[in-house]
Amino acid sequence: MRSLTRFLATAILVISLSGCSYLFWPRADEYLQKAKGATGVETILNLTTMLEASAKAARGGKGYDQSLNDLHNQFHALDNAFCGVTKEQAATPAYALAVTKEKELFAIFKRLWKYRGDQPQRDAHLDLFAQEVRELREVVQRLK
């Protein structure tokens, strides 16, 4: 019993600390490969363009439709793309601000997910999400 508990605790720790894995969102890897740029920063910029287009496409939808599914997977790809920046870039204030913007996007996306079936709320959160993506893009461009 004790060894099983240790194994489960270790497994949970490894899964929770693996920020660059695709265990739960395998399609995120597809989007990350589509957005792949010459550098990690270019990949993030490409993903912000994809996210903004998907947020626009998801307007007017209802529930868990394909456009929201795409946005969801692209968002996880963005989260994983932050692992691709260099150590020098990660040490800059612009990167710290980009991480903050990404956390704000996460909070907005959680609300969007909660209200995905309520049309006015969904569209309002999609608009806010798209605005925050544009702000993230501006911040990430400073990392170049």
C-alpha positions in Angstrom: 0.0 0.0 0.0 2.8 2.4 0.9 4.6 1.8 -2.4 1.4 2.4 -4.3 0.9 5.7 -2.5 4.5 6.7 -3.3 4.1 5.7 -6.9 0.9 7.8 -7.3 2.5 10.8 -5.6 5.5 10.6 -7.8 3.3 10.2 -10.9 1.2 13.2 -10.0 4.3 15.3 -9.3 5.9 14.4 -12.6 2.7 15.1 -14.6 2.1 18.4 -12.8 5.6 19.7 -13.3 5.8 18.7 -17.0 4.7 22.0 -18.5 6.0 21.1 -21.9 4.0 17.9 -22.3 1.0 17.0 -24.4 -0.4 14.3 -22.2 -3.8 15.9 -21.9 -4.0 18.0 -25.0 -2.4 16.0 -27.9 -3.8 18.3 -30.6 -1.9 21.2 -29.0 1.3 19.7 -30.5 -0.3 19.9 -34.0 -0.9 23.6 -33.6 2.6 24.1 -32.1 4.1 22.4 -35.1 2.0 24.5 -37.5 3.1 27.7 -35.8 6.8 26.7 -35.5 9.0 29.6 -36.3 12.8 30.0 -36.4 12.8 31.0 -32.8 10.6 30.4 -29.7 9.5 34.1 -29.9 8.4 33.7 -33.6 6.5 30.6 -32.6 4.6 32.5 -29.9 3.9 35.3 -32.3 2.5 32.9 -34.9 0.3 31.3 -32.2 -1.1 34.7 -31.2 -2.1 35.2 -34.8 -3.8 31.8 -34.8 -5.5 32.5 -31.5 -6.9 35.8 -32.6 -8.3 34.2 -35.8 -9.8 31.4 -33.8 -11.4 33.8 -31.3 -13.0 35.6 -34.1 -14.2 32.4 -35.7 -15.7 31.2 -32.3 -18.0 34.2 -32.1 -21.6 33.4 -32.6 -21.1 29.7 -31.7 -22.6 27.8 -28.9 -21.3 25.2 -26.5 -18.2 23.1 -27.2 -18.0 23.6 -31.0 -15.1 23.0 -33.4 -13.9 26.7 -33.3 -13.8 26.7 -29.5 -12.0 23.4 -29.5 -9.4 24.9 -31.9 -9.0 27.9 -29.6 -8.7 25.6 -26.6 -5.9 23.5 -28.2 -4.1 26.6 -29.6 -4.2 28.1 -26.1 -2.4 25.0 -24.7 0.1 25.2 -27.5 0.8 28.8 -26.6 1.3 27.8 -23.0 3.8 25.1 -24.1 5.5 27.5 -26.6 6.7 29.6 -23.7 9.2 26.8 -23.0 10.9 27.6 -26.3 12.4 31.0 -25.4 16.0 31.4 -24.6 17.3 31.8 -21.0 18.4 35.4 -21.9 15.0 36.3 -23.2 13.3 34.7 -20.1 15.4 36.9 -17.9 14.0 40.1 -19.4 11.2 42.3 -18.0 9.3 41.9 -21.3 9.2 38.1 -20.8 7.9 38.6 -17.2 5.1 40.8 -18.6 4.4 38.2 -21.3 4.0 35.5 -18.7 1.6 37.8 -16.8 -0.4 38.4 -19.9 -0.6 34.7 -20.5 -1.9 34.2 -17.0 -4.5 36.9 -17.7 -5.5 35.0 -20.8 -5.9 31.8 -18.7 -8.3 33.6 -16.4 -10.3 34.9 -19.3 -10.4 31.5 -20.9 -11.7 29.9 -17.7 -14.6 32.3 -17.7 -15.1 31.8 -21.4 -15.2 28.1 -20.8 -17.7 28.5 -18.0 -20.1 30.6 -20.2 -19.5 28.8 -23.5 -23.2 28.0 -23.8 -24.4 31.6 -23.0 -24.1 33.5 -26.3 -23.7 37.1 -25.0 -21.3 36.1 -22.3 -19.3 33.9 -24.7 -18.9 36.6 -27.3 -17.9 39.2 -24.6 -15.2 36.9 -23.3 -14.0 36.1 -26.8 -13.7 39.8 -27.5 -11.7 40.3 -24.2 -9.6 37.2 -25.0 -8.8 38.6 -28.5 -7.8 42.0 -27.0 -5.5 40.4 -24.5 -3.9 38.3 -27.3 -3.2 41.5 -29.2 -1.6 43.0 -26.0 0.5 39.8 -25.6 1.7 40.0 -29.2 2.9 43.6 -28.6 4.8 42.5 -25.5 6.3 39.4 -27.2 7.5 41.5 -30.1 9.8 43.4 -27.6 11.6 40.1 -27.0 12.9 39.9 -30.6 
